[in-house]
């Protein structure tokens, strides 16, 4: 058999990767997953962890057939940077993590969280955002998570461990999806919308994260509580509801925005809702969030916001 010239092989690979990215919608449901089971390049990534009362043991006892496992809290999806926990690791570390799970640049990844709460589904949106930051567009979240899949007793579950075949994954870093402290300071000055995704009592300063140095929020920030973005069944609300929540907080769909929380977990729900569900790409995630912001004494905080 005659071998393809290198340029032709590269073009075929690029077209396949582009097709995978085009086919990847932000959310897929159980019916989609069943219809595409075993499709070439599809990787189901089970990230159940303690936030949703999940674990490696839960994966071993029953998971979506073919799914590979990585604990969101334990396996290096987030790290401590500058004393702030839960931050984005260096791209090289993430390349090793992702490649070790059998995920290549032409893979379509479907992320599966537990599906039990907004806190739990935040793990899925955070991993989704991480893939996007690394330049990987062929990524989706299973709406409703593992709970939605297991709700139908006819859906088969696989037990035991599945060893992924290591793959090569190369990041194409996108800094435009990330807001740092300087970006947030500029946003305060120029009127860019700052969206605090924390529960109202943290936004108002009645409670705070254990790692935060001061209570309150970034002055001028509005509150869209993370729990409003998912349903009681663990699925995501639709675009219409996202637009309503933003409008109620005083943020128009077309407004540039920065989402934040304590360490960038809940913030990923806000980023996902505006960027991926609503389709407005003019939003960034402030990874350091209030744990970083509150540690800098020269930066202002507001207590009693929204009252």
C-alpha positions in Angstrom: 0.0 0.0 0.0 1.4 3.4 -1.0 1.9 5.7 2.0 0.3 9.1 2.0 2.7 12.1 1.8 3.2 13.7 5.2 1.2 16.8 4.2 -1.7 14.8 3.1 -1.7 12.8 6.3 -1.6 16.0 8.3 -4.5 17.4 6.4 -6.6 14.3 7.0 -5.8 14.5 10.7 -6.7 18.2 10.9 -10.0 17.5 9.1 -10.8 14.7 11.5 -10.0 16.8 14.5 -12.1 19.7 13.1 -15.0 17.4 12.5 -14.8 16.1 16.0 -14.8 19.7 17.4 -17.7 20.7 15.2 -19.7 17.7 16.4 -19.1 18.5 20.1 -21.9 20.4 21.7 -21.4 21.8 25.2 -24.1 19.4 26.6 -25.1 15.9 25.5 -27.8 13.8 27.0 -28.0 10.1 27.8 -29.7 9.3 24.5 -26.8 10.9 22.6 -24.3 9.0 24.7 -26.1 5.7 24.0 -26.4 6.5 20.2 -22.6 7.2 20.0 -21.3 4.5 22.3 -18.1 3.1 20.9 -17.7 5.8 18.3 -14.1 6.3 17.2 -12.3 8.9 19.2 -15.0 9.2 21.9 -13.6 9.2 25.4 -16.1 9.1 28.3 -14.3 10.7 31.3 -15.8 9.9 34.7 -14.7 12.5 37.3 -16.9 11.6 40.2 -15.4 12.8 43.5 -16.2 13.7 47.1 -18.1 16.9 46.1 -20.8 14.6 44.8 -20.2 11.8 47.2 -18.4 9.9 44.5 -15.1 8.2 44.4 -12.8 5.7 42.7 -14.7 3.0 44.6 -18.0 4.2 43.2 -16.5 4.0 39.7 -15.3 0.4 40.3 -18.8 -0.6 41.5 -20.5 0.7 38.3 -19.8 3.2 35.5 -20.8 3.9 32.0 -19.3 1.2 29.8 -15.9 2.2 28.4 -15.5 5.2 30.7 -12.1 6.0 32.1 -11.7 7.5 35.6 -10.0 10.5 37.1 -10.8 12.0 40.5 -11.4 15.7 40.0 -10.2 16.5 43.5 -7.2 14.2 43.7 -5.6 13.7 40.3 -4.1 17.1 39.5 -6.9 19.0 37.7 -6.2 21.8 40.1 -3.2 22.9 42.2 -2.0 25.5 44.7 -0.4 28.5 43.1 0.9 31.4 45.1 -0.7 30.1 48.3 -4.1 29.9 46.6 -5.6 26.4 46.3 -7.6 25.0 43.4 -5.7 26.9 40.6 -5.0 25.9 37.0 -1.9 23.7 36.9 0.9 24.4 34.3 -0.1 23.2 30.8 2.7 20.6 30.8 1.3 18.9 33.9 -2.2 18.9 32.3 -0.9 17.5 29.1 0.5 14.5 31.0 -2.6 14.0 33.0 -4.9 14.2 30.0 -2.7 12.1 27.7 -2.4 9.5 30.4 -6.2 9.1 30.3 -6.0 8.1 26.7 -7.2 11.5 25.4 -5.5 12.8 22.3 -6.0 16.1 20.4 -8.5 14.4 18.1 -10.6 12.8 20.9 -14.1 13.9 21.7 -14.3 14.0 25.5 -17.6 13.6 27.4 -17.2 14.6 31.0 -19.4 12.7 33.6 -19.8 14.1 37.1 -22.1 12.7 39.7 -25.1 14.8 38.8 -26.3 15.4 42.4 -25.9 19.2 42.9 -24.6 22.4 41.4 -21.4 22.0 43.6 -20.9 18.5 42.0 -21.7 19.7 38.4 -19.2 22.5 39.0 -16.5 19.8 38.7 -17.7 19.0 35.2 -17.7 22.7 34.1 -14.3 23.3 35.7 -12.8 20.4 33.8 -14.6 21.5 30.6 -13.2 25.0 31.0 -9.7 23.5 31.5 -10.0 21.7 28.2 -11.1 24.9 26.5 -8.2 26.8 28.0 -5.9 24.1 26.6 -7.3 24.7 23.2 -9.4 21.5 23.0 -12.9 22.2 21.6 -14.1 18.6 21.2 -15.5 18.4 24.7 -19.0 18.0 26.2 -20.7 17.5 29.5 -23.2 14.7 30.1 -26.3 16.7 31.2 -27.4 15.3 34.6 -24.2 13.3 35.0 -24.0 9.7 36.1 -27.2 10.0 38.0 -29.1 10.7 34.8 -27.6 7.7 33.1 -28.2 5.3 36.0 -31.8 6.5 36.4 -32.8 4.0 33.7 -32.2 0.5 35.0 -32.0 -0.7 31.4 -28.8 1.2 30.9 -25.9 -1.1 31.4 -23.1 -0.4 33.9 -19.5 -1.7 33.7 -17.6 -2.7 36.9 -13.9 -2.8 37.6 -11.0 -0.7 36.4 -10.4 0.3 32.8 -6.8 1.0 31.9 -6.6 3.8 29.3 -4.1 3.5 26.5 -1.8 6.5 26.9 -2.1 9.1 24.1 -0.3 12.3 23.0 -2.0 15.5 24.0 -0.6 18.9 23.2 -2.1 22.1 24.6 -2.8 25.2 22.6 -3.0 27.6 25.6 -5.8 30.3 25.5 -5.0 33.0 28.0 -8.0 35.0 26.8 -10.3 32.7 28.8 -8.6 33.6 32.1 -8.8 36.8 34.2 -6.0 37.6 36.6 -6.1 40.0 39.4 -4.9 42.9 37.2 -7.7 42.2 34.8 -10.2 42.3 37.5 -8.8 45.6 38.9 -9.2 47.1 35.4 -12.7 45.7 35.2 -13.6 47.6 38.3 -12.5 50.8 36.7 -14.0 50.3 33.3 -17.4 48.9 34.3 -17.0 45.3 33.1 -19.5 43.1 34.8 -18.2 41.2 37.7 -20.3 38.2 38.6 -19.9 36.6 42.0 -21.1 33.0 41.7 -21.1 32.2 45.4 -24.1 31.6 47.6 -25.8 34.9 48.7 -24.5 34.7 52.3 -20.9 34.6 51.1 -21.6 37.4 48.6 -23.0 39.6 51.4 -20.1 38.7 53.7 -22.0 36.8 56.3 -20.0 33.7 55.7 -16.7 33.1 53.9 -14.4 30.4 52.6 -12.0 29.0 55.2 -9.0 30.1 53.0 -10.2 33.6 52.5 -8.6 36.4 54.5 -11.5 38.8 54.5 -15.3 38.5 54.1 -17.3 40.2 51.4 -17.1 40.6 47.6 -15.3 42.6 45.0 -16.9 46.1 45.0 -19.5 46.5 42.3 -19.9 42.8 41.8 -23.4 41.3 41.3 -24.5 37.9 42.5 -25.8 35.0 40.5 -25.8 32.0 43.0 -24.3 28.9 41.5 -27.3 26.8 42.7 -29.6 28.7 40.3 -27.8 27.2 37.2 -28.8 23.6 37.7 -32.1 21.8 38.3 -33.1 19.6 41.1 -32.3 16.6 38.9 -28.7 17.7 38.4 -29.1 19.0 34.9 -28.3 22.5 33.6 -31.0 25.2 33.1 -31.6 26.4 29.5 -30.4 29.5 27.7 -33.6 31.4 28.5 -33.2 30.9 32.2 -29.5 31.9 32.1 -30.5 35.1 30.4 -33.2 35.8 33.0 -30.7 35.2 35.9 -28.2 37.6 34.3 -30.8 40.2 33.6 -32.1 40.0 37.2 -28.5 40.7 38.3 -28.2 43.6 35.9 -26.0 41.9 33.3 -27.1 41.9 29.7 -26.3 38.9 27.5 -24.0 41.0 25.4 -22.1 42.5 28.3 -18.5 41.5 28.8 -18.1 39.8 32.1 -15.8 38.1 34.6 -17.1 35.2 36.7 -15.5 34.5 40.1 -16.2 32.7 43.4 -13.7 31.5 46.0 -11.1 29.5 44.0 -12.6 29.2 40.5 -14.8 26.2 41.0 -18.3 27.7 41.2 -17.0 30.4 38.8 -16.8 27.8 36.1 -20.5 27.2 36.3 -21.1 30.9 35.6 -18.5 30.9 32.8 -20.1 27.8 31.3 -23.6 29.2 31.5 -22.8 32.5 29.8 -20.2 31.2 27.3 -21.6 27.8 26.4 -25.3 27.6 27.2 -26.1 31.2 26.3 -23.4 31.3 23.5 -21.8 34.6 24.6 -18.1 34.2 24.4 -17.3 37.5 26.1 -16.7 36.1 29.6 -13.6 35.1 31.5 -13.0 33.2 34.7 -11.0 34.7 37.5 -9.2 31.7 38.8 -7.7 33.2 42.0 -11.2 34.6 42.9 -11.9 35.8 46.5 -9.2 33.7 48.2 -6.5 35.5 46.2 -8.3 38.9 46.2 -9.0 39.0 49.9 -5.3 38.2 50.7 -4.1 41.5 49.2 -4.8 44.1 51.8 -4.6 47.0 49.4 -7.6 45.6 47.4 -11.0 46.7 48.5 -13.8 44.3 49.6 -17.5 45.1 50.0 -19.5 43.8 52.9 -23.3 43.9 52.7 -23.6 44.0 48.9 -27.0 43.8 47.5 -28.8 44.9 50.7 
